[in-house]
């Protein structure tokens, strides 16, 4: 495990995946997008553009290309696409491959570990990015920051250092906190409050930084996550709220959350990862979650 990361496969060529791929390419890493069938053909024929520049990443098609493991797999699909993504990337995963998921929610690492074994899986959250895709054009205002770590039963800490070195080469900001489980729950709180409130109200980040009905909804959704976090053994508190306010203040005011982009494009949302999960935990622990229940109904109805 002393060899540095030299090859990267990005699964998911949406806004986040393409943005990260562009950074890895700029850092001199051999970078490919994983796609199968017609999607692979379109990527090879049409390519992608990131902030106006062509993305010179290769394409790996599991049905057409030789099975050669890469050093790092970055999973950047939506959660409902994760099973298909795991099948596509399988030929390019070996015993020394490290897998990092930038998916929202609390469960993607478990799914990946079940498929490929836990020894290569790191915990990760992506925060502060502002990116979107229209057709083959990807634009981003900020690449944000990645938070990396591991936990008992997952990858050896040496893999964290290897990935961090690759992120340095790619010019991406990162941190490695001591309590990664707490970080995962903090991001879950953030996603649940801002992604869902913005998706329902169709408002950019700036509208949640001032006193308003939009901000009140965001805070109500946040407080319900805090209420279920204690019984789950990962209590969130005032310091976590203050940290989110600092992050929110630094986001591009005109930026849109990924869930808002999904709603505007008519795509399925990740409400099952957020509101539905909070409601489930509330029922388990006897904690009322009326705001997340309402959000769940609205977002499920909007995509029915």
N, C-alpha and C positions, 0 to 999 in steps of 0.2 A: 504493500500500500504506500510505498514511498515515491512512486512515480507520479509526476504531476498530471493534471488533466490536460489532454491534448485534443480529444475529440468529443463533440457534444451533439446529441440528438434532441431536438425540440419537438415534442408531440403536441400539436395544436398550433395552427398558423393563423390564429386570430390576432387581435391587437397586441395582447401581452406576449404571446409566443413569438410573433415577428419582431417585436421591440427587443426582447431578450436575445433573439437570434442575431439581430443586427449588432448588438453590443459584443457578443461572442466573436462574430466575424471580425469586427474592428480590433479585438484583442488578439487576433492571430490564431484563434482556435479553429480547428476543422469542424465546421458547423453544418448540420443537415436538418431539414424538416422531414418528419416522418408522416407519410400519407400513403393511402392505398388506392388502387383502382383509378377511377375517374378523377378523384381529387388530386392524386399524384400527377396525372397527366396534365391537368390544368395548371398546377404549380410549375411544372417543367416548361409548359408552353407559354404561359402568361407571366409567371413570376410575381413578385410582390415589390412594392415600393415602401420604404420607411422614411418618413419625413422628407419625401421628395427624391430620395436616392434609391436606386435599384438594390434589392437585397441579394447579394451574391452567395446565398446558401445553397447547398446541394439538396437533393430530394432522395429519401430512402423509402422505397416501396417494398414492403415485406413479401409481396407476391412476385417481384421481379428482380430484386437486388440480392447479392450474396449475404449470408448471415455472418456479420462480423461485429462482435461486441464493441461498443463505444465506452469511453471512460465515464461520461456523465449523461444521464437522461433527465431533461427538464420537462415535466408534465404540465401543460398549460391549456387543457381542454376544459369544457364545462363538465360538471359532475355527472350529468346524465350521459355524457359521451365517454366516460372513463372506462367501462368494460371494453368497448371497441378499441379505444386507444391502447389498452394493455395488450390486446391481441396484435395490433399493428407493430408495437415496439418490441414484442417478445424476441424476434430473431436477432435483435441488436443489444440484448442484455446478457452479460456474462457474469461470472463470479466476482470480477473486480469492478463491475459497473455500479456507480452510485446513482440512486434515483431520488430526485427532489421534486416535490409537487408544489405548485403555486396556486392550487385550487383553494377556493373558499371552503369554510366548514371545518368540522372536526374529524372527518372520517376517511379522507382520501388516502392517507398514509396506511391506514389499516387495510384498505382494499389492495393497495399496491404490494404491501408486505405479504398478504395472503397469496398473491399471484406469483411473486418472485422471491419470497423469503425476506425476513426482516433485516438480514445482515447488511444489506446495501441501502436501506431506506433511512433518510434523514427527515426530521421535522422542519417545516419551513412555513413562513407566512410572508406575503408580499404586501407592502403598505405604501401608500402615497403616490402610486403611479396614476397618471392620467393619460389614457391612450384610447384610440378608437380606430375602427376599420370601416371603410366604405369601398366595396369592390376589392380591387387589388391594392388600394392605397391605405397605408397605415400611417397615422400621425400620433405623436405623443408630445405632451407638454412637459412631463416629468417621468423618469424611469422609476422613481421612488426608491425604496430600500427593501432588501431581503433580510429576514431574521432567520438564522439557522441554528440548529441544535440537534441533539439526539436524546434518547431516553432509554432506560433499561430494556433490553431485549431488541433494540434497534441497532443501527450501524455503530461501529467503533468511532470514537471521537477523532481519530486520525482522518477519517473521511470528511469531517467538517473542515479541517484545515486544508485539505486538497481542494475542496469546492471553494473555500474562501480565497485561496490563491487564484483560482480561475476567475472569480468575480473581480478580484483586483485587476487582473489583466484586461478584463472586459470593461473596466471603468464603472462598475456597479457598486453602489454602497451596500454594506452589510453589517450585521452585528451578531454576536453569539451570546445571548443572555444565559444566566445560570439556570433559571427556572423556565424551561421551554414550554411546559404544560400551561403555566400561567399565561405565557405569551399567546398560546393558541386560543385560550379562552378570552383574552383581551381582544384579539382580532375577531373572534366570534361575536363579541359584544358590538364592536365597531361595525361589522358587516350587517348585523341584525338591525341596528338603529339607522345608519345612514343609507345603506343600499335600499332597504325596503321603503323608508320614508321618501327618498328621492324618486323611487320607481312609481309609487302611488301618486305622489303630488307632481311629478315631472318637473322637479326643480334642480338647479345646479348647486354646487357646494356653498356658494355665497349665501344662499337663502337660509341656510341652517346656522349661520354664525351670528345672526341678529335675533332679538326677541320677536317671535312670530308664531302663528299656528304651526308652521312647518317645523320650527325648532322644538315646539312643545311635543309634537308627535315623535320626533327623533328621541327626545329625552324619555318619553314614556316607554318606548320600545327598549331603550337602553336599560331602564330601571328594572324591567321584567327579566332581562338576562342576569342582572346583578342578583335579583331575588332567587333565581334557581341555581346560581353558581355556588353559593354556600353549601346547600344540601348535596351538591355534586362533588364537594371536596376541594374546589378551586375558587375560594371566595374572592370576588372582585370588590373594590372599594373606592373611596374618594380619590386616592392617588391615580387609579386607573381612569377615572372620569376626567381628572385634570390633564392627564397625558393625552387623552383623546381630543380635548379642547385645543391643546397646543398643536396637535397634528392637523386638525380641521382648519385652524387659522392659517396654516402654511400651505394648504392645498390651493390649486388654481381656482379662483372664484367661479369661472365659467365652466370648469370641468364637470363631467357627468360620471356618475358611478356606472359600473358595468351592468348592474341590474336595470338602471334607467335606459341604457343603450339597448338592452334586450327588449324592454317594453316598447320602445319607440320603433324597433325593427320588427316587432311582432314575433320575436323568438321566445321559447320557453324560458322562464326565470328559474332562479335557484331558491324559490320560496320554501321548498321542502327542506333545504339545509338550514334555514334560519327560523322563520316563524313556526313552521311545523315542528321543528326540533324543540323550540322553547315551549310550545304548547304541550308536547309530549312530556318534557321534563317537569312542567308545572303540574300536570296530572299525577305524575309519579310521586311528587313530593307535597302535593296539596297546596300549591302556590298558584294564586290567580294570575292569568296571563291574558286579559281581555283584549289588549291592544294587538298583540301578536295573533290572537284568534281572528280579529277583524281583518288584519293585513292578509292573513292566509286566505280568507274567503275572497277578498278583493282580487288578489293576484292569481289565484287559481281560476276564478271566473273570467279574468281578463284574457287568459290563454286557452280557455275551454273551446 
